[in-house]
């Protein structure tokens, strides 16, 4: 298993794109092929992916709101139960303490061919979180991340 990296990986920089989750994993920019958070509750989150799957996610110019994971129906995409503090959420909570940078990837439309790609957005710091009723009425974790310049 690869050693955790908090910060840029290799020569990859904001704006770089990747065709799919496998390419993200092989590059080391975001190692898990399915989960949205790479990290542990002991060290914190190394990277996250915003893929448009959670209704609370919001990518803004000055900050990102990123939902914790879990409680979502994979068929409909709707939140159907409260989120629990599992591995990814615990990693993001630890990142608030450590203040280590988190790499952010976002699924975006590719230029020209209409397919989606994953774009490396840069380094962010997890600054805060809330746990409360989301848009569907279930308890969700929402993390606030700010860019590191």
Secondary structure, DSSP 8 states (H G I E B T S, - for coil): ------S--TT--TT-EESSHHHHHHHTSS--SS-SEEEETTTEEEEEEE-S-STT-EE-SS-EEEE-S-SB-TTT--B-S-----HHHHHHHHHHHH---EEEEEEEE-TTT--EEEEEEEEEEEEEEEEEE-TTSSEEEEEEEEE--
